[in-house]
Amino acid sequence: MVKSRVVPKQTIETDYLVVGCGAAGMAFADSLIDASSAQIVMVDRRHAPGGHWLEAYPFVRLHQPSAFYGVNSLPLGSETIDRHGPNEGFYERAGAAEICGYYDRVMRERLLPSGRVRYFPMSSYLGEHRFVSAVSAEEVEVKVRKKLVDATYLEGRVPASSAPPFEVAAGAHCVPVGALASVREKPAGYVVIGAGKTALDACTWLLDGGVAPSDIRWIKPREGWFINRKYLQGGELVGTMFEGISLQLEAAAQATSMDDLFARLEASEQLFRVDARVQPTMFRGPTISFGEIEQLRRIDEVVRLGKVQRIESDRIVLDGGTIPTSPGHLHVHCAAEGLNPAPERPIFSAGRITLQSIRIGLLPFASALIAYVEATRDDLEAQNRLCPPSRQPNLPEDWARGMLIGMKAANRWSKERDIADWLDRARLNMLRGLEQHGSEPHVQQAFMRFGVNIRPAISNLERLCGS
Ligand SMILES: Cc1cc2nc3c(=O)[nH]c(=O)nc-3n(C[C@H](O)[C@H](O)[C@H](O)COP(=O)(O)OP(=O)(O)OC[C@H]3O[C@@H](n4cnc5c(N)ncnc54)[C@H](O)[C@@H]3O)c2cc1C
């Protein structure tokens, strides 16, 4: 009998132990080495940096421009404006392969050559500053001189790695969204299950591929609000983004109720919904173009009977009823949780940093700013004042809460000279370069609208959010 080898325990020392090499951990490490002389150990159980993007469906794209995604020190993509397709007129959006290649470059060309970062892929964090390699079974203890950085707190769930939240009986055909790219024979029909960005992507991808709308049945447990992509552009189009912010503030200042707020946001084209007859009960933050909305409106067979409980070979059982299906139908699982609903917790605490968003959704930006604040300030209270956490959005009112948190934080940043300078330099700051567009008439108008509405908007949002 062969005795299992006892693997020796190794101890290493560092300033920061970053657990998680997804978008959050990578943006944090990149910004920290720029702003300090700190040493970092980075650990991830995956084989490469990039987090969930490594197992994303093949046709996924960022919903926002590449121009302000990734890390500060390296551009993602070539910052060009698309000249065709549903994203025409807007900045390019990277797909999964490009994003994974990008994070690989960030690690190989920026972090490791700094000589201050050590990276341990295929390694699971065990707690108490210890991790273990899946391939060597070697356990490593890390002596952390400064802080543990938890870049896993908002780890999301994607269909490729999470089973459907419903039963699938023998004889029924159900696949995660990514398997659509492996279809070799047209099924009797496609049944797309989910109401978030993944389901939207699945439907538009099928329609763009020439599938007739009548061949798609879309099971939507909820209707969502989506951000008009026109107003989430940076670079040369940053003035339009600011115009959008000023219109959002105007709506926030004048709204008489939460429903009225969303009616105003829709009227000023800040938010879209696919079906104008249904009041949305969801806001998760993705952007969409009007072209994509028009495409999605071609699907007539939308099932609104709540969540799927079970798919059988000849019927689908939902919370609110049953609909027919067949073994020849392809059921497409787009019902993973996606964004992590973890509650907000202080970003800075003794010996620990928990990476979370500050402006709605924009986690890479927040992670980079948090690193800068960590490098330049010691006092926990001051750090937390500059970096108030904003949980991942889920409900419409989360738009209002997120706006409030983001506006209050931006006000504090504007009063700290070095942070204002950092924001001017940071490619992850979506509003970077706005001053250069200050002479454009629509931007001047937006500045006036912003000035008139900022205070009333904050107090009205506080009233609407009950805070
Ligand atoms: C389809 C899709 C599209 C999106 N598009 C955008 C977009 O356009 N813009 C945007 O801002 N956001 C977008 N998001 C949100 C996205 O979640 C964030 O941008 C970001 O990628 C999240 O990064 P993260 O580092 O928090 O999480 P993850 O990418 O999940 O990374 C967490 C990492 O932690 C590691 N880990 C967890 N536990 C351990 C452990 N115990 N030991 C070791 N390692 C561990 C995991 O292996 C993982 O690599 C999108 C999300 C999805 C699903």
The ligand as a Gaussian input file, in Angstrom:
#p B3LYP/6-31G(d) Opt

LIG

0 1
 C      -22.784000      38.138000     -17.796000
 C      -22.276000      39.245000     -16.932000
 C      -21.962000      40.478000     -17.504000
 C      -21.509000      41.534000     -16.703000
 N      -21.209000      42.731000     -17.288000
 C      -20.738000      43.729000     -16.510000
 C      -20.381000      45.005000     -17.078000
 O      -20.498000      45.247000     -18.276000
 N      -19.926000      45.970000     -16.235000
 C      -19.797000      45.761000     -14.886000
 O      -19.364000      46.676000     -14.166000
 N      -20.138000      44.583000     -14.342000
 C      -20.596000      43.577000     -15.112000
 N      -20.939000      42.397000     -14.537000
 C      -20.849000      42.275000     -13.076000
 C      -19.581000      41.532000     -12.727000
 O      -19.983000      40.590000     -11.797000
 C      -18.489000      42.434000     -12.223000
 O      -18.083000      43.357000     -13.212000
 C      -17.214000      41.691000     -11.874000
 O      -16.786000      40.866000     -12.951000
 C      -17.337000      40.909000     -10.615000
 O      -16.023000      40.617000     -10.229000
 P      -15.659000      39.964000      -8.857000
 O      -14.180000      40.026000      -8.807000
 O      -16.418000      40.557000      -7.734000
 O      -16.235000      38.486000      -8.923000
 P      -15.777000      37.180000      -9.700000
 O      -15.527000      37.433000     -11.126000
 O      -16.806000      36.155000      -9.365000
 O      -14.373000      36.805000      -9.020000
 C      -14.264000      36.287000      -7.728000
 C      -13.086000      35.340000      -7.719000
 O      -12.893000      34.875000      -6.390000
 C      -12.456000      33.540000      -6.451000
 N      -12.745000      32.901000      -5.162000
 C      -13.923000      32.849000      -4.508000
 N      -13.778000      32.199000      -3.340000
 C      -12.481000      31.814000      -3.264000
 C      -11.719000      31.100000      -2.315000
 N      -12.240000      30.647000      -1.170000
 N      -10.416000      30.877000      -2.570000
 C       -9.846000      31.320000      -3.701000
 N      -10.521000      32.025000      -4.638000
 C      -11.820000      32.260000      -4.423000
 C      -13.239000      32.938000      -7.598000
 O      -12.579000      31.811000      -8.132000
 C      -13.287000      34.118000      -8.587000
 O      -12.279000      34.028000      -9.560000
 C      -21.377000      41.335000     -15.316000
 C      -21.699000      40.101000     -14.733000
 C      -22.132000      39.065000     -15.529000
 C      -22.471000      37.741000     -14.876000

